[in-house]
Amino acid sequence: MTDQPTGSSPQATQAAADAGAASALQRVAVVTGANRGLGRAIAQQLAQAGLHVVVTARSEEAAERTAAELTGLGLPVSGHQLDITDPASVARAMADIGYQYGRLDVLVNNAAIAIDRGQAASAVDMEKVTATLDANLIGTWRCCTAAIPEMKRNGYGRIVNVTSHMGTSAEMGTGSVSYRVSKAGVNALTQILAAELHDHNILVNAASPGKGNTRLPYGKANHTPDEAAETLTWLATLPGHGHTGRLFTTATHSPGEQGQRPNLFSGTR
Protein backbone atom coordinates (compact mmCIF):
# COMPACT_ATOMS: atom_id res chain seq x y z
CA MET A 1 0.00 0.00 0.00
CA THR A 2 1.09 3.58 -0.53
CA ASP A 3 2.56 5.10 2.63
CA GLN A 4 -0.04 7.12 4.52
CA PRO A 5 0.94 10.19 6.57
CA THR A 6 0.53 9.69 10.30
CA GLY A 7 0.90 12.00 13.27
CA SER A 8 3.16 14.94 12.60
CA SER A 9 5.48 13.17 10.19
CA PRO A 10 7.21 15.23 7.48
CA GLN A 11 4.95 13.58 4.91
CA ALA A 12 1.81 14.55 6.81
CA THR A 13 3.06 18.09 7.30
CA GLN A 14 3.84 18.44 3.60
CA ALA A 15 0.50 16.90 2.55
CA ALA A 16 -1.36 19.35 4.77
CA ALA A 17 0.64 22.23 3.36
CA ASP A 18 -0.13 21.09 -0.21
CA ALA A 19 -3.84 20.78 0.56
CA GLY A 20 -3.96 24.22 2.14
CA ALA A 21 -2.04 25.81 -0.70
CA ALA A 22 -4.17 24.11 -3.34
CA SER A 23 -7.35 25.49 -1.78
CA ALA A 24 -6.00 29.05 -1.97
CA LEU A 25 -4.54 29.07 -5.48
CA GLN A 26 -4.74 27.56 -8.91
CA ARG A 27 -1.76 25.45 -9.92
CA VAL A 28 -0.16 26.27 -13.26
CA ALA A 29 0.95 23.48 -15.58
CA VAL A 30 3.04 23.57 -18.75
CA VAL A 31 2.68 20.77 -21.30
CA THR A 32 5.15 20.62 -24.19
CA GLY A 33 4.03 19.41 -27.60
CA ALA A 34 0.42 19.92 -26.50
CA ASN A 35 -1.21 20.93 -29.77
CA ARG A 36 -2.28 17.39 -30.71
CA GLY A 37 -2.37 13.75 -29.71
CA LEU A 38 -1.11 12.74 -26.29
CA GLY A 39 0.01 16.25 -25.31
CA ARG A 40 -3.42 17.70 -26.00
CA ALA A 41 -5.08 14.89 -24.03
CA ILE A 42 -2.80 15.55 -21.05
CA ALA A 43 -3.51 19.28 -21.21
CA GLN A 44 -7.26 18.71 -21.33
CA GLN A 45 -7.24 16.29 -18.40
CA LEU A 46 -5.10 18.60 -16.26
CA ALA A 47 -7.42 21.52 -17.01
CA GLN A 48 -10.41 19.36 -16.14
CA ALA A 49 -8.66 18.63 -12.83
CA GLY A 50 -8.66 22.37 -12.08
CA LEU A 51 -5.16 23.45 -13.10
CA HIS A 52 -4.50 26.36 -15.40
CA VAL A 53 -2.70 24.73 -18.33
CA VAL A 54 -0.33 26.45 -20.73
CA VAL A 55 -0.29 24.43 -23.94
CA THR A 56 2.91 24.86 -25.91
CA ALA A 57 3.94 24.05 -29.46
CA ARG A 58 6.76 24.93 -31.81
CA SER A 59 4.57 27.51 -33.56
CA GLU A 60 2.61 30.18 -31.74
CA GLU A 61 -0.30 29.64 -34.12
CA ALA A 62 -0.60 25.96 -33.18
CA ALA A 63 -0.39 26.68 -29.46
CA GLU A 64 -2.98 29.46 -29.61
CA ARG A 65 -5.33 27.41 -31.79
CA THR A 66 -5.31 24.50 -29.35
CA ALA A 67 -5.72 26.84 -26.38
CA ALA A 68 -8.74 28.46 -28.05
CA GLU A 69 -10.31 25.06 -28.73
CA LEU A 70 -9.92 23.95 -25.10
CA THR A 71 -11.02 27.33 -23.75
CA GLY A 72 -14.13 26.87 -25.88
CA LEU A 73 -14.88 23.81 -23.75
CA GLY A 74 -14.85 26.02 -20.66
CA LEU A 75 -11.38 24.96 -19.55
CA PRO A 76 -8.67 27.22 -18.02
CA VAL A 77 -6.09 27.05 -20.82
CA SER A 78 -3.72 29.47 -22.53
CA GLY A 79 -1.09 29.02 -25.22
CA HIS A 80 2.59 29.88 -25.62
CA GLN A 81 5.20 29.16 -28.27
CA LEU A 82 7.96 26.82 -27.09
CA ASP A 83 10.50 24.95 -29.19
CA ILE A 84 12.34 22.47 -26.95
CA THR A 85 15.36 22.47 -29.30
CA ASP A 86 15.81 26.23 -28.97
CA PRO A 87 17.38 27.29 -25.64
CA ALA A 88 16.17 30.89 -26.01
CA SER A 89 12.62 29.76 -26.72
CA VAL A 90 12.57 27.52 -23.65
CA ALA A 91 14.01 30.18 -21.35
CA ARG A 92 11.62 32.83 -22.68
CA ALA A 93 8.54 30.62 -22.32
CA MET A 94 9.26 29.55 -18.73
CA ALA A 95 10.14 33.11 -17.69
CA ASP A 96 7.00 34.51 -19.34
CA ILE A 97 4.79 31.93 -17.64
CA GLY A 98 6.38 32.47 -14.24
CA TYR A 99 5.98 36.24 -14.59
CA GLN A 100 2.41 36.17 -15.93
CA TYR A 101 0.97 33.71 -13.42
CA GLY A 102 3.37 34.18 -10.52
CA ARG A 103 4.17 30.48 -10.43
CA LEU A 104 4.92 27.36 -12.46
CA ASP A 105 3.92 24.21 -10.62
CA VAL A 106 3.77 21.35 -13.12
CA LEU A 107 5.86 20.49 -16.17
CA VAL A 108 4.94 17.64 -18.48
CA ASN A 109 7.72 16.96 -20.99
CA ASN A 110 5.75 15.38 -23.80
CA ALA A 111 7.34 16.82 -26.96
CA ALA A 112 9.59 14.34 -28.80
CA ILE A 113 10.56 13.08 -32.23
CA ALA A 114 10.97 9.60 -33.72
CA ILE A 115 12.90 9.75 -36.98
CA ASP A 116 15.13 6.67 -37.03
CA ARG A 117 12.80 3.69 -37.10
CA GLY A 118 14.64 0.54 -38.03
CA GLN A 119 18.11 2.11 -37.86
CA ALA A 120 20.90 -0.06 -36.45
CA ALA A 121 23.56 1.26 -34.09
CA SER A 122 26.32 -0.17 -36.28
CA ALA A 123 25.15 1.70 -39.39
CA VAL A 124 23.41 4.79 -38.13
CA ASP A 125 22.73 8.24 -39.56
CA MET A 126 24.54 10.44 -37.03
CA GLU A 127 22.56 13.52 -38.07
CA LYS A 128 19.39 11.73 -36.99
CA VAL A 129 21.08 10.67 -33.75
CA THR A 130 22.05 14.25 -32.97
CA ALA A 131 18.59 15.60 -33.80
CA THR A 132 16.87 12.93 -31.72
CA LEU A 133 19.06 13.38 -28.67
CA ASP A 134 18.73 17.16 -28.89
CA ALA A 135 14.94 16.98 -28.90
CA ASN A 136 14.12 14.01 -26.71
CA LEU A 137 16.85 14.15 -24.06
CA ILE A 138 18.45 17.59 -24.17
CA GLY A 139 15.11 19.28 -24.90
CA THR A 140 13.54 17.61 -21.88
CA TRP A 141 16.57 18.60 -19.79
CA ARG A 142 16.38 22.21 -21.01
CA CYS A 143 12.75 22.48 -19.98
CA CYS A 144 13.46 21.01 -16.56
CA THR A 145 16.34 23.38 -15.79
CA ALA A 146 14.26 26.37 -16.93
CA ALA A 147 11.19 25.37 -14.87
CA ILE A 148 12.87 24.20 -11.66
CA PRO A 149 13.81 27.69 -10.35
CA GLU A 150 10.14 28.72 -10.65
CA MET A 151 9.11 25.59 -8.74
CA LYS A 152 11.69 26.12 -6.02
CA ARG A 153 10.49 29.69 -5.57
CA ASN A 154 7.07 28.41 -4.49
CA GLY A 155 8.21 25.23 -2.75
CA TYR A 156 6.21 22.94 -5.03
CA GLY A 157 6.80 21.12 -8.29
CA ARG A 158 5.73 18.09 -10.28
CA ILE A 159 7.76 17.04 -13.33
CA VAL A 160 6.53 14.24 -15.56
CA ASN A 161 8.75 13.01 -18.39
CA VAL A 162 7.09 11.06 -21.16
CA THR A 163 9.37 8.12 -21.91
CA SER A 164 9.08 4.77 -23.68
CA HIS A 165 9.27 1.09 -22.86
CA MET A 166 11.85 0.98 -25.67
CA GLY A 167 14.30 2.83 -23.42
CA THR A 168 14.20 0.31 -20.58
CA SER A 169 16.85 -2.35 -20.11
CA ALA A 170 14.15 -5.01 -20.04
CA GLU A 171 13.09 -4.17 -23.61
CA MET A 172 16.34 -2.88 -25.08
CA GLY A 173 16.91 -4.35 -28.51
CA THR A 174 17.79 -3.55 -32.09
CA GLY A 175 16.45 -0.82 -34.31
CA SER A 176 15.45 2.80 -33.64
CA VAL A 177 18.70 3.19 -31.77
CA SER A 178 18.73 6.95 -31.23
CA TYR A 179 15.14 6.92 -30.00
CA ARG A 180 15.96 4.12 -27.57
CA VAL A 181 19.09 5.85 -26.30
CA SER A 182 17.28 9.17 -25.92
CA LYS A 183 14.53 7.63 -23.80
CA ALA A 184 17.04 5.64 -21.72
CA GLY A 185 18.68 8.99 -21.04
CA VAL A 186 15.33 10.48 -20.02
CA ASN A 187 14.87 7.62 -17.55
CA ALA A 188 18.29 8.29 -16.00
CA LEU A 189 17.66 12.05 -15.89
CA THR A 190 14.37 11.40 -14.10
CA GLN A 191 16.06 9.48 -11.30
CA ILE A 192 18.90 11.99 -10.94
CA LEU A 193 16.57 15.00 -10.74
CA ALA A 194 14.27 13.17 -8.31
CA ALA A 195 17.17 12.59 -5.94
CA GLU A 196 18.37 16.19 -6.24
CA LEU A 197 14.96 17.81 -5.76
CA HIS A 198 13.36 15.58 -3.15
CA ASP A 199 13.93 18.07 -0.32
CA HIS A 200 12.29 20.87 -2.33
CA ASN A 201 8.88 19.17 -2.62
CA ILE A 202 9.51 18.65 -6.33
CA LEU A 203 8.56 15.15 -7.46
CA VAL A 204 10.00 13.85 -10.73
CA ASN A 205 8.67 10.76 -12.46
CA ALA A 206 8.53 9.27 -15.95
CA ALA A 207 5.80 7.34 -17.67
CA SER A 208 5.61 5.33 -20.86
CA PRO A 209 2.27 5.81 -22.65
CA GLY A 210 2.74 2.54 -24.50
CA LYS A 211 1.42 2.20 -28.02
CA GLY A 212 -1.12 4.99 -28.09
CA ASN A 213 -2.94 6.16 -31.20
CA THR A 214 -0.58 9.11 -31.84
CA ARG A 215 2.08 10.04 -34.38
CA LEU A 216 4.87 8.27 -32.47
CA PRO A 217 3.81 4.70 -31.53
CA TYR A 218 6.11 1.89 -32.62
CA GLY A 219 3.75 -0.89 -33.64
CA LYS A 220 -0.03 -1.16 -33.60
CA ALA A 221 -1.77 1.21 -31.19
CA ASN A 222 -3.66 -0.47 -28.35
CA HIS A 223 -5.24 2.53 -26.61
CA THR A 224 -6.31 6.12 -27.19
CA PRO A 225 -4.42 9.30 -26.24
CA ASP A 226 -7.03 9.95 -23.54
CA GLU A 227 -6.36 6.54 -21.99
CA ALA A 228 -2.60 7.01 -22.21
CA ALA A 229 -2.87 10.45 -20.59
CA GLU A 230 -4.50 9.17 -17.39
CA THR A 231 -1.29 7.96 -15.73
CA LEU A 232 0.58 11.12 -16.77
CA THR A 233 -2.17 13.31 -15.31
CA TRP A 234 -2.10 11.31 -12.08
CA LEU A 235 1.67 11.77 -11.77
CA ALA A 236 1.35 15.50 -12.45
CA THR A 237 -1.02 15.89 -9.48
CA LEU A 238 0.64 13.64 -6.88
CA PRO A 239 0.38 14.68 -3.22
CA GLY A 240 3.46 15.75 -1.27
CA HIS A 241 4.19 12.22 -0.06
CA GLY A 242 3.86 10.76 -3.56
CA HIS A 243 6.29 8.74 -5.64
CA THR A 244 9.42 10.26 -7.09
CA GLY A 245 12.18 8.90 -9.33
CA ARG A 246 10.03 6.15 -10.81
CA LEU A 247 8.97 4.94 -14.23
CA PHE A 248 5.35 3.96 -14.81
CA THR A 249 3.37 2.60 -17.71
CA THR A 250 -0.26 3.19 -18.62
CA ALA A 251 -0.97 -0.35 -17.47
CA THR A 252 0.24 0.29 -13.92
CA HIS A 253 -2.33 2.88 -12.94
CA SER A 254 -6.10 2.91 -13.04
CA PRO A 255 -8.17 6.01 -12.20
CA GLY A 256 -9.16 5.97 -8.54
CA GLU A 257 -6.70 3.21 -7.65
CA GLN A 258 -5.29 3.80 -4.16
CA GLY A 259 -2.76 1.01 -3.77
CA GLN A 260 0.91 0.71 -4.64
CA ARG A 261 1.61 1.17 -8.36
CA PRO A 262 4.25 -1.15 -9.80
CA ASN A 263 7.07 0.47 -11.73
CA LEU A 264 9.73 -0.57 -14.21
CA PHE A 265 12.77 0.63 -12.31
CA SER A 266 13.34 1.17 -8.62
CA GLY A 267 13.15 4.83 -7.64
CA THR A 268 13.90 7.21 -4.84
CA ARG A 269 10.59 6.50 -3.14
N, C-alpha and C positions, 0 to 999 in steps of 0.2 A: 504494500500500500504506500501511497505517497506520504511522506512525513507530514504530520499535522502539527501546527504550532501549539505549544502548551505553556501555561504559566507566563512568565515574563522573558521567555527565550528571545534571542536576537531575531529569530524567524517570525515570532509572534509580533514583536515590536515593529518589524519592517512591514509585515502584512497589514497591521493596523494603520501604519503611516500611509501605505499605498491606498488603502480603502478611504481614509480621510481625505487624502489629496485628490483621489479620483472623483469624490463627491463634490469638490469645490472647483474643478477645472475640467477642461476637455483635452484629452491627450491628442497629440499631433503625430501622425504617422506619415512617413515617406515610403512610397513603393516605386522602385525603379522598373522600367520597362512595363508600365502599367496601362498602356493604351490598347492592349488586346490580350486575348488568351488568358493564361494563368495570372499574369500581373493584374489585369482588370478584375478578375474574379476575387483576388486577394483584396484589392482596393475596395470593391463593393462590400465584401463581407466585413472588413474593418469599419467601414462607414456605418454599416447596419448595426455594428456593435457599439456605436456611439463615438468613435474617434473622428476627428477631422483628418481627412486623408488628402495628401498632396500627391496626385498622380503625375509621374514624370515620364518623359519620352525624349528621344533624340531631337525631335522637332517640336517647337513650341505649338505649332498648329495641331499636331496629334495629341499633345498633352491637354490643350485647351478643349479640343473637341470631345475627348473622353470625359473630362471634368464636367462639361456642359451636359453630356448625356446622363451622367450619374446624378448631377444636381437636379436634372429634370425628374428624377425619381424621388426627389425630396431628401437626398443624402448630402451630408456636409463634406463636400469635395471641392478642391481647387486644383489647378494645373500649373506645372512649371517645367521649363525645358531643362533637361539634364542628360548629358552624354557621358557615360561612365568611362569612356576612353580619353576624355579631355579633362585634364586636371583643373583647368580654369573653370570649366563648366560645373564640375562637381563642387568646387570650393564656393563658387558664386551661388549655386542653388541652395546649399546647406546654410550659408550665411544669410541669404534672403529669407529663407523659411524661419530660421531662428529669430531674425529681427522682426519679421512680420507677425509671428504668432507668440513670440516670447519664449518659445520652447521647441524642442524636437525630441519626442519621446520614443518613437518606434521607427526602425529602419528595416525594410524588407528588401534584400538584395536579390531581385528576380531577374534583371536584365542579363542576357547571355547570348552567345552565338554558338552554332554548331556547323562548322564548315569543312570538316575533314573526315566525313564518314567513310569507313573502309580503309583509311590510310594506315600503313604499317610504320612502326617506329624505325625500322631499318631502311626505309625508303620514303622518307617523309618530305613534304613541302614545308620548309622552314618558315616561309612567309606566313603560311596558315598557322603554324605553331605560334609564331610571335603574335599574330592578331588574336588568336584564341586565348592565349595566356594574358594578353593585355586587357581583354574584355572580361573574361570570366573570373580570373584570379586577381589581377592587379586592379581592375575596375571595382570589384567588390571591396578590395582592401582600401582603395581611394575613398570610397563612400563611407566606409567605417571610420577611417581616421578623420574625415571631415565632420561626421555626425557626433562622434564620441565627446568632443569638448562641450557641445550643446547639451548632451545627456548628463555629463558630469556636473554642469552648472546647476541643474535642477535635481540632482541626486536620484535620477531614474532613467533607465533605458532598457529597451528590448531590441536586440538585433537578431534577425532571422535570415540566414543565408540559404538560398535555394541551391541544392546540390543534386547529385545523381548517384544512383546505385552503381553506375559504371565507374565511379571514382573510389569505390570501397575495395579493400584488399580481398574481400570474399568474392567479388565479381570482377576482379581485374583480369583482363584478357587482351586479345588482339583487336586491332582495328580502332579507328577513331582515337588515335593515341593522344593528340593534343587536348581533345575534350576530356578524356579520362584523366590526364595529368592535371589539367586545370581544376577539375572538381576534387581530385585528391588533395590539391593544394588548398582549396576552399575548406575542406574538412579539417585539415591541419590548422589553418588560420582560425577556424571557429574555436577549436580547443585552446589555442594559445591566448586569444582574446578573452575567452571565458575565464581563464585562470588569472589574467591580468586585471580584469574589471570586476571580479566577484565582490570586492569590498566596496564598490561604488554603486551597488544595486543596479548593475547593468548585466542582464542575462543574455548570453550569446549561444544560439543553437543553430543547427542546420537541419534541413528536411529535404528528402528526395520525393518529388511529386509522382514518381513512377512514370508510366507511359500514359500521360494524359493526352487528350485530344487538342494539342497545340501544334505550333510550328516545329517544335524541337524533339518530339519523342523518337526514340530509336526503337523501331518495331511497332506492332499494331497497338493502338491506344486501347486501354481497358477501363478508362473512366473519364469523366468530364472535367474541365477546368474548375468548375464549382466544387466538385468532390475533392479534387487535388488540393484546393485552397483551404479546406477545413483545418487540416493539421497546421498549416502555416499561420492561419489566423489564430488558432489556439496558442501557438508558441509566441506570437506577437503580443498576447494579452495575459501572459503568465503572471501569477501573483509573486510577491517578493521572495517567497520561499520556494519558487519553482525551479525546474531543471536548468542547468547551464552546462555548456560544453558537450552537448550530445547531438547525435544524428538520428533523426526519425524518418519514417516512411509514412505514406498515406495510410498504409495498412495497420500502423501501430496506434492509431488514435481514432476513436469514434466520438462524435459530439455527445457531450454529457457524461462521458466516461470519467470516473473519479479515481480509478486505481492506477497502479504503476504502469507506465508505458514502456514497452521494451524498446531498445535502441540498438543500432548497428555497431557503435563503438562505445567503450566505456568513457564516461565524461567526468567533469569536475564534481558534479552532484547528480 
